[in-house]
Amino acid sequence: MGESALPARPRFRSKDSQVRDAYHEELDSLTDSLVEMTRLVRSAMARAVTALLDADLRLSEEVISGDEHVNKIDAAIEATVFDLMARQQPVAGDLRTLITALRMSGDLERMGDLAVHIAKTARRRHPESAVPPELQAIVLEMGQIAERMIAKTGSVIASQDVEMGLELDADDDQMDRLHRRLFDILLSPKWRHGVEPAVDITLAGRYFERFADHAVHVAENVVYLVTGQRPEEIIDSA
């Protein structure tokens, strides 16, 4: 009769290994939280644009009240980053991850605020639309570009796709062109809607333009996270 097999030795992971695993799980959770912020901000912008064009008071209120959720995630990311810095004293790539997460969270939080500003413009002018008929197509296109940019931003964060991140500059150029078209119409002698609508459109145009700028900033931080270089450095060295 052969010798019975010895029982398998239990495999124990060291306490240090468990701590490191937990640490990297927390780092990964920052990415998940940032992607969730992009999802919420995209929804807020889509509803804010509809509220602006259609004078939809219900949607305006939803965007305004829903911003609290974005703010809570931003605060949670900040708390996690500071906690990890204090406990883990990260260096090199991990430190870059934490710093860029903090920057991206701030940009996304401000993008949420800009959607709120657009919703408040719609609410202020209710039951009338804040956008005169001849500007509706331009404002709609600006909203579509804003949505496309925040969707792409979420993909860039999740995939860390440097090439896609660099594409957001071209999207921002489209937004800037539309922003200039708005001003051309507002400054035209043919403008017949008075001062108040002109102020509303001027502010709304600025909100869209700043929204796009923040999306670019987020993408730039992803590029820096992955490569250690700013986009302009990559372009110059190409």
VENWO-V132606 format. One record per residue. N is the residue number from 1. RES is the residue in three letters. PSI is psi in radians with two decimals (none if undefined). OMEGA is omega in degrees with one decimal (NA if undefined). BURIAL is 1 if it has 16 or more other ideal C-beta (glycine too) atoms within 10 Angstrom, else 0. Layout:
# VENWO-V132606
n->{N	N}
res->{RES	RES}
psi->{PSI	PSI}
omega->{OMEGA	OMEGA}
burial->{BURIAL	BURIAL}
This chain:
# VENWO-V132606
n->{1	2	3	4	5	6	7	8	9	10	11	12	13	14	15	16	17	18	19	20	21	22	23	24	25	26	27	28	29	30	31	32	33	34	35	36	37	38	39	40	41	42	43	44	45	46	47	48	49	50	51	52	53	54	55	56	57	58	59	60	61	62	63	64	65	66	67	68	69	70	71	72	73	74	75	76	77	78	79	80	81	82	83	84	85	86	87	88	89	90	91	92	93	94	95	96	97	98	99	100	101	102	103	104	105	106	107	108	109	110	111	112	113	114	115	116	117	118	119	120	121	122	123	124	125	126	127	128	129	130	131	132	133	134	135	136	137	138	139	140	141	142	143	144	145	146	147	148	149	150	151	152	153	154	155	156	157	158	159	160	161	162	163	164	165	166	167	168	169	170	171	172	173	174	175	176	177	178	179	180	181	182	183	184	185	186	187	188	189	190	191	192	193	194	195	196	197	198	199	200	201	202	203	204	205	206	207	208	209	210	211	212	213	214	215	216	217	218	219	220	221	222	223	224	225	226	227	228	229	230	231	232	233	234	235	236	237	238}
res->{MET	GLY	GLU	SER	ALA	LEU	PRO	ALA	ARG	PRO	ARG	PHE	ARG	SER	LYS	ASP	SER	GLN	VAL	ARG	ASP	ALA	TYR	HIS	GLU	GLU	LEU	ASP	SER	LEU	THR	ASP	SER	LEU	VAL	GLU	MET	THR	ARG	LEU	VAL	ARG	SER	ALA	MET	ALA	ARG	ALA	VAL	THR	ALA	LEU	LEU	ASP	ALA	ASP	LEU	ARG	LEU	SER	GLU	GLU	VAL	ILE	SER	GLY	ASP	GLU	HIS	VAL	ASN	LYS	ILE	ASP	ALA	ALA	ILE	GLU	ALA	THR	VAL	PHE	ASP	LEU	MET	ALA	ARG	GLN	GLN	PRO	VAL	ALA	GLY	ASP	LEU	ARG	THR	LEU	ILE	THR	ALA	LEU	ARG	MET	SER	GLY	ASP	LEU	GLU	ARG	MET	GLY	ASP	LEU	ALA	VAL	HIS	ILE	ALA	LYS	THR	ALA	ARG	ARG	ARG	HIS	PRO	GLU	SER	ALA	VAL	PRO	PRO	GLU	LEU	GLN	ALA	ILE	VAL	LEU	GLU	MET	GLY	GLN	ILE	ALA	GLU	ARG	MET	ILE	ALA	LYS	THR	GLY	SER	VAL	ILE	ALA	SER	GLN	ASP	VAL	GLU	MET	GLY	LEU	GLU	LEU	ASP	ALA	ASP	ASP	ASP	GLN	MET	ASP	ARG	LEU	HIS	ARG	ARG	LEU	PHE	ASP	ILE	LEU	LEU	SER	PRO	LYS	TRP	ARG	HIS	GLY	VAL	GLU	PRO	ALA	VAL	ASP	ILE	THR	LEU	ALA	GLY	ARG	TYR	PHE	GLU	ARG	PHE	ALA	ASP	HIS	ALA	VAL	HIS	VAL	ALA	GLU	ASN	VAL	VAL	TYR	LEU	VAL	THR	GLY	GLN	ARG	PRO	GLU	GLU	ILE	ILE	ASP	SER	ALA}
psi->{2.25	2.82	2.44	2.54	2.46	2.49	2.51	2.41	2.25	2.45	2.02	2.39	2.45	2.76	-0.68	-0.71	-0.71	-0.69	-0.74	-0.67	-0.78	-0.67	-0.82	-0.49	-0.68	-0.67	-0.76	-0.60	-0.47	-0.73	-0.78	-0.73	-0.69	-0.73	-0.69	-0.68	-0.73	-0.65	-0.78	-0.72	-0.67	-0.78	-0.72	-0.76	-0.75	-0.78	-0.61	-0.72	-0.75	-0.74	-0.69	-0.77	-0.62	0.04	0.84	1.79	-0.66	-0.80	-0.67	-0.84	-0.63	-0.75	-0.78	-0.82	-0.55	-0.26	-0.38	-0.63	-0.74	-0.76	-0.64	-0.71	-0.72	-0.80	-0.69	-0.70	-0.79	-0.78	-0.73	-0.77	-0.84	-0.65	-0.79	-0.64	-0.71	-0.70	-0.63	-0.30	1.05	2.67	2.98	-2.22	-0.67	-0.69	-0.71	-0.68	-0.79	-0.74	-0.77	-0.60	-0.71	-0.74	-0.78	-0.70	-0.74	-0.74	-0.76	-0.64	-0.71	-0.56	-0.68	-0.71	-0.66	-0.66	-0.67	-0.74	-0.70	-0.74	-0.65	-0.58	-0.75	-0.76	-0.69	-0.60	-0.10	2.41	0.06	2.73	2.44	-0.16	2.02	2.69	-0.69	-0.17	-0.08	-0.71	-0.70	-0.80	-0.70	-0.77	-0.67	-0.71	-0.68	-0.70	-0.72	-0.79	-0.76	-0.67	-0.70	-0.57	-0.77	-0.63	-0.77	-0.72	-0.68	-0.73	-0.80	-0.68	-0.28	0.74	1.84	-0.76	-0.75	-0.66	-0.68	-0.35	-0.38	-0.40	-0.70	-0.67	-0.69	-0.62	-0.67	-0.74	-0.73	-0.68	-0.75	-0.66	-0.75	-0.63	-0.68	-0.82	-0.63	-0.72	-0.72	-0.59	-0.04	2.53	-0.32	-0.13	2.20	0.24	0.03	-3.02	-0.82	-0.90	-0.60	-0.70	-0.78	-0.82	-0.67	-0.80	-0.77	-0.74	-0.70	-0.68	-0.77	-0.77	-0.70	-0.63	-0.81	-0.71	-0.74	-0.65	-0.72	-0.73	-0.72	-0.83	-0.68	-0.65	-0.60	-0.75	-0.76	-0.70	-0.78	-0.73	-0.34	0.13	2.67	2.68	-0.70	-0.54	-0.68	-0.76	-0.74	-0.56	-0.13	none}
omega->{-175.5	178.7	176.0	-178.4	176.7	177.7	179.5	179.8	178.6	-178.8	-179.6	173.9	-178.3	177.9	178.9	180.0	179.1	179.4	179.9	177.0	179.5	179.5	-179.0	173.1	178.4	175.9	179.0	-179.1	177.4	177.7	179.2	-179.1	178.8	177.9	177.2	176.7	179.0	179.2	-178.9	-179.3	177.4	178.4	-179.9	-179.9	179.7	-179.3	179.5	179.3	177.4	178.6	-178.7	-176.0	-174.0	-176.9	-176.4	-175.5	-179.1	179.0	177.4	-178.2	178.6	179.7	-177.0	-178.6	-177.5	-178.4	178.7	180.0	177.3	-179.3	179.7	178.2	177.4	179.6	179.8	177.3	179.4	179.9	179.1	-179.4	-178.6	179.2	-179.9	177.2	-178.4	-174.4	-170.5	-177.6	-173.5	176.8	173.9	-173.2	-179.2	178.0	177.9	177.8	-177.7	-178.7	-179.4	177.0	179.3	179.1	-178.4	178.8	178.4	178.1	-178.5	177.6	179.2	175.1	175.1	178.2	-179.6	173.9	177.2	179.4	178.1	178.9	179.6	174.5	178.3	-179.0	-178.0	-176.5	178.7	12.0	177.8	172.0	178.8	-174.0	177.1	-174.7	-175.9	178.9	-174.1	-177.7	179.5	-179.6	176.8	-179.9	176.6	177.4	179.5	177.3	178.5	178.2	-180.0	-178.8	-179.1	174.8	178.6	177.6	177.6	178.7	179.5	179.4	-175.8	-173.9	-173.8	-178.5	-176.3	-178.4	178.0	178.4	179.6	-179.0	-174.4	175.6	179.9	176.6	179.4	176.9	176.8	178.9	179.8	179.1	178.3	177.4	178.4	177.8	176.7	-178.6	177.4	-179.4	-179.6	-177.4	-179.1	174.7	-178.4	179.7	-172.4	-173.7	175.3	-171.0	-174.2	176.6	178.9	178.2	179.2	-177.4	177.6	-179.8	-179.5	177.7	178.2	179.1	178.2	-177.7	179.3	176.9	179.7	179.2	179.9	176.7	177.3	179.3	178.8	-179.9	178.3	179.0	175.0	178.1	179.0	179.3	-174.8	-170.1	-173.1	180.0	172.4	-178.2	-178.6	177.1	178.6	-179.3	-178.9	-177.0	-178.0	NA}
burial->{0	0	0	0	0	0	0	0	0	0	0	0	0	0	0	0	0	0	0	0	0	0	0	0	0	1	1	0	0	1	0	0	1	1	1	0	1	1	0	1	1	1	1	1	1	1	1	1	1	1	1	1	1	0	1	1	0	0	1	1	0	1	1	1	0	1	1	0	0	1	0	0	1	1	0	0	1	0	0	1	1	0	0	1	0	0	0	1	0	1	0	0	0	1	0	1	1	1	1	1	1	1	1	1	1	1	1	1	1	1	1	1	1	1	1	1	1	1	1	1	1	1	1	0	1	0	0	0	1	1	1	1	0	0	1	0	0	1	1	0	0	1	1	0	1	1	1	1	1	1	0	1	1	1	1	1	1	0	0	0	1	1	0	1	1	1	0	1	0	0	1	1	0	1	1	0	0	1	1	0	0	1	0	0	0	1	0	0	0	0	0	0	0	0	0	0	1	0	0	1	1	0	0	1	1	0	1	1	1	1	1	1	1	1	1	1	1	1	1	1	1	1	1	1	1	1	0	0	0	0	1	0	0	0	0	0	0	0}
